[in-house]
Structure formats: structure tokens, C-alpha cells
């Protein structure tokens, strides 16, 4: 793990409306290194017990290859399946754990807490997990689970390279080091191919809408911002001081992005964006350069992130990917 420089998704205090982004992002194109059921896991080179320090700075020891895994993030669920150990999953966070389709049949353990996005601790304990994979945040319930004897491990991918690193880390924790190395290598190879093609084109000014209303976008130190940069986007929100700031239509008109990207989590169409008050004055909107982006592919730091990068690059440089 690397010390997290930013969180890939909005934190709960940002705005209640961002909860959907947190849950869904935490997808529906091909996976880089596995099919819907995932590859066959390899345990060659795996040694136990293994102790790894997670992104919360907690040293976690796993005594033997875990046979009962709970994931509390769709991205972690996808990693587990990509490593070929989806049959060890006994619990997932909720309905957003939808890829591969087999994940939908795993028991859901979320829905508790003030915002309804914490795990149900009693249910988690009843599942007797020997590994609980999650993302940043939730320090209180994490401590409570640890007190109850549940080995909680946090992965907080801050950029695309860190995704590959975290895949390999989960491989160490699950005894699938060889498979994890293959998945990570294929992910980076596919991402590199996309970046090389995008690099041959001039950067395109763009704006990425996370949610509306209010209008939320991404700051420079976010996971999505890293993907936008690699895809050849000169983001108009690169000077933002927050990870997920609110933005005004007036600023958009002044900044005049050439392409307006909309996360599918916003649940709108290009026509709906154009119909919003004041948005017709935004050049990209007026010219019909509003493109919907599958939020699952660009906000889940998991094995399919190279597909998300390609999706962004194709939207920004269609001629290079024709």
C-alpha cells in the first residue's frame, strides 16, 4: 500500500446526495484479465502467515489462506473475483456489488449507520470472516470489528498504478500471488496502450460531472482526475481546492470546456443536461459535446479500470480510437 494522497470517492460529509457515488463507485465492459467468473486462482509462491500494513496504517496478520471473505466495496469484490477466489466470498456491501453477476447472489451486509452505508456488525460477525476487505473511512466500525476479532484490511487506491499495487496486495492476503501478478500486469499493459494512443493527440479541455444537483466535479488529487489526465483531458477543475467541489454554471461558461463528461451516476441524458437552467450557455453543451461515462468503470479502482481509462480516452479523442 501507499500512503493515501486522496480518497477515490466523496466522503460522507461532502453532501448526502453523493452517497450514491460512494456506493456505486466504490461495472459493464470486459475485465482485463478475467471473464465473468474470474480466472482459476494460483497459490504458487504464497506463504502464510503473512503480515501486511494496510492504508489505514494497521498491520494485519493473516494466518492461512482465507476461506471466508467479506468485501465492503464493489471494487474489492471485483478484485476478489478477478483473483479467482470469488467462491470464498460470504458477504458483500450491497446491491452495487453487481460485477461479476455471481456477486449479486452473495449475502449483503450493509445498510447500518446514520447514512445507511455502514456494515451490519452483527451480520458480519455471524459470517465468521477470516478477511474483511474495505476502503478508506469508517474508522469507528472498523475498530469495533477488530475488537470483535475480525481481520479488517483497508485498500485505498489513489491512482491507476496504485490499483495494480493493491491487486497484488490482495493476492498476498488471499494466497493468489501469481494470479494477482498476472491481473496487475495485464491491467497496466492495457492502460499503457491507451495512454500511448491518447498521448499522440493534443490535450482536450473537459469537465467531469460527478453529480447534479448540486453540480459536483473532481479536484486534482482524486482517482478520477488521474484517469482524466492519462486519457488526455485538460480538466478545467484542476485548480480546485477540494476533492469533490461544487461548481457553478457561471464558471463553466467562463472556462469553456470543449467536452462535457457526465458520470452515469448522475442518471441523466445529454438532452437533460442541455435543458438545465443556464447550461445552454456552456459551449460544449450547446455544441452537443456532452458524453455519458459509465461510472462503474471510472470510479471503481479495480481490475476493469483500464477499460474505464479507454472509455474516457475514446470520449476525448474519438479519432485516435476509430
N, C-alpha and C positions, 0 to 999 in steps of 0.2 A: 504493500500500500504506500501511497504518497500522502504527505500531509495535505488535507483538502484545502484548495485555494478558494473554492466556491462550492455552492450546492447546485446540483444539476436542475433542481426544480424550485419553485417558490416555497418559502417557509410558511407555515400556517398563519402567523400574524400578518402576512402581507395583505391578504384580503380573503374573505370567506369564499368569494367566487373562484378563487384559484385552487380550491380543493380538488376540483375535477382534474386539473392539470397535474396536481401532485399524485393523485391516484392512478390516472391513466398513464402518466409518463414514467412513473417510477420503474403487429403489430401488424401491414398484411402483405409483405413481399417475401421473397425467398431468403432463407437463412444462409449465411456464408458457408458454414461447414457442416450443416446437418439438415435432414429433411424433417417433416412434421413430428416424427417420433424420436429424432435425435440419433446420433451415432452409437455404436457399441462402445462402452467405456473400457479404457485400458488402465490397469492398475500397475503396469510395469514401472518400476522406479519409485513407487510410493512407499514411504516409510512412516511408521507410527510408533510411539506418539509423536505428534507434530505440534509445535507452538509457534503461532504467528501473531504479531501485533496488528490489530485492525485500525481502521481510520478514525476510531474514537480514541486511539492510543491505549487500548486494552489488550493485554497479552492473553490470547485464548489458546488453550491446550485441548487437542482432540486426541483421545487415547487410541482409537481404532477407526477404520473407515466407517463413517456414519451410515446407518441403515434407516434412520427416521429423520428426515429433513423437513423443516418448515421454512418457507420463504415469506418475507413481508415486504415484497416489492415485485412487480411484474418483471422488471429487468433481471432480478435474481432468479426468478422462476425460469426465465428463458435460458439463463446460463446453466442451470442445473440440467435442463433437458438437453441442451447442446452438448453437455459433457457425457450424455448417455446414462444418467442416473435419475431420470425422471420417475422411475418406478420406486424410488426411495422417498419421494415426496409424500408427506402425510398431511400437510397443511399449506395453504396459500393465503395471501392477504384478502382477496375478494374477487368480485366479478371482472375486474380489469386484468386479472391473471388469465388471459384468454389465448395465449400462444405458447406452445402448440395447442391444438384443440383438446388434447388429453388433459391439459391443466384445468380445464373447466370442470372436470369430474373430481378434482381434489377438494377436500373439505376446506371451507373458508373460515378463517379465524379472526377476521377484522370486524369493525363496527362498534368498538367500545370508545370511551373517552368523550370529552366535551364536544369534539367535532365529528365523532363517529368514525375516526380514522386510526384509532389505536387498536392493538390486538386485544382480544379477549383472553386475559391471562389464565383464567381457569381452563378454558378450552385448550390453550397451548400446552399447559402442564399435563392435561389429560391425554394428549397425544404422545407424551414422553419422547420429545425430540432429542437427538444427540447432536444436532446442529440447527441453529436458528440464524438464517441469513437475512440481513436487513440493510437499509440505507441510513443516511445521516438523520439526526433528530430523535425525539422520543427518549431523552436521557432517563427520565423518571421510570418509565415502564421497562426500559432495558435493565436498569439497576434492580428493579423488582424481580424480573425474570432471572437475572443472575443469582439473586438471593434465594430463588426457588430451585437453583441447580440447573437452569437451562443455559447451555453454552451459546451466548449471543455473539455474532460476528458481524461487524459493520463494514460494508464496502461503499465507498463514496467516490465514484469515478468523476474526475474533474475535466477530462478531455478524452479524445479518442484513444490516444496512446495508453491512458490510464485504464480504459476499458479492457484492452488486451492484457494489461498487467493484472487487473482484478480477475479476469477469467482464469489466468494461470494460478492466482492465489486460491481461488475456489477449487481449482484442480488439486492443489496441495491438501486442502482441507478434506476433500472427498476421496482422495486416493486415485485420482484420474489425471495424473500429471502429464502423461504422454498425450492423451486426448486433448487436454487443455492447451498444450503447446501447439497442437495442430490447429485447433479452433482459433487461437490467438494469432498464429502466423497467417492463416487464410484471411482473417479479418483485416490485418494490417496490409496484406498484399492487395486485397480488393480496394481498400481505401487509398493506397498509393497509386493505383491505376487511375482512380477517379481524380485525384489531386493533380496528377500529371496532365490529364486532358484539360482540366479546368485552368491549370497554370498557363496554358497556351493562349488563353483569352484574356482580354482586359477585365479588371475587376468591375463588377456592376453594383451600383448603389442600390441598396434594398432596405426594406423594413420588414421585420418579422413580428406578426401579431400573435401573442400568446392567448389573449382573451379579450372579449368585449361584451358588454360594458362593465367597468370602465376599460379603456384601452390599455392593455399591458403589453410590454415588449421585453426584450432581453438586454441586459447590460454586458459589458465587455468581458467580465470574469465568470461567464456561465458556460455550461456544457454546450448549449445550442450555439452560443456565439463562436465557440471554437469550430464547430461544424460549418457555420456560415463562412468563416474566414477561409477554411480549407476548400470550400466549394466555390470561392471566388466572389464573395459578397463583400462590398464596402458598406458595412452596416451604418445607417445614419444614427443608430443609438449607441455607437461605440464610445461616446463620451459620457454616457450615463454614469451616475454615482452609485446606483443601486443595482442589484442583480436582476430584479424584475420590476422596473419602474413603470409608473403610469405615464402616458404620453398624450399630448394634445394634438388636435387636428391642425391647429394653427402652426405648430412645429413641423408637422408633416408637410404642410403646404410650402413652408419656407425651405425645408430640407430637400424636398422634391425627389424622393427615391424613384429610381427607374422601374423597380419591380416591388410589388407589394405581396409578401408571402403571408398566408393565413394558416395557422395551425388548425387542423380538423377538429381539435378540441373546442374551438370557438363555435362549431356547429352551424356555420353559415355558408352561403354560396357567394360567388363573386358578385352576383347581382345584388345580393343583400348588403354587401359592403358598400357598393356604389349608392345604395338608397339611403344610407345613413346621413344624418344632418352634417353638412359641411364636407363630407368625404369626396363629393364630386369635384372639389377644387384641388384635390391631390392629383398630380399629373399621371401617376401610374394607374390610379383608379379610373380617371377619365379616359385613358387610352386603352383600358381593358387589360392591363397587365397585372391582374390580381390572380394569384395562383394558390390553390389549396394544397397543403402539405400534410401527409399522414403523420399525425403527432406521435403515434406509436413508434414509428421508425426513427424519428429525430430526437425524441425525448427519453427513450429507454436506453440507458447505457449498457447494452447487452450485445449478443453475437450478431444481431442484424443491423448494427449501427452503420456498417459500410453501405448497406442498402439505403439507409436514410441520407447518408452523405451524397450518394449518387442521385437520389431524388432531388436534393437541393441544387446540386450542380446542373442537372438537366433543366431545372426551372430557370436557372440564371443564365446558362449557356446552351440553349437547345441546339444550336448549330454544331457545337462540338460533340454532341452525343446523338446526332441524327443517324 
